[in-house]
């Protein structure tokens, strides 16, 4: 059950003013970031890898291809996946520019 709180008797004599619609809009704009100028992020490619983690399920064929790829490249599994992702992303960005 919710316990309703009552204001102390000493505060009852103070009249509270209702905010104007302009004050409400100014508050809402500040909360939404309406007056803030958007800043462009600069991302560090050598930053620690603690931003996001994903789990990628593989079937047996895909996993065997991954193992063959890491054996040929001398990379770790994670490094191989990261390298392939970055290489494909760069190729797609280059295609989109042309």
Buried (B, 14 or more C-beta within 10 A) or exposed (E): EEEEEEEEEEEEEEEEEEEEEEEEEBEEEEEEEEEEEEEEEEEEEEEEEEEEEEEEEEEEEEEEEBEEBBEEEEBEEEEBBEBBEEEEEEEEEEEEEE
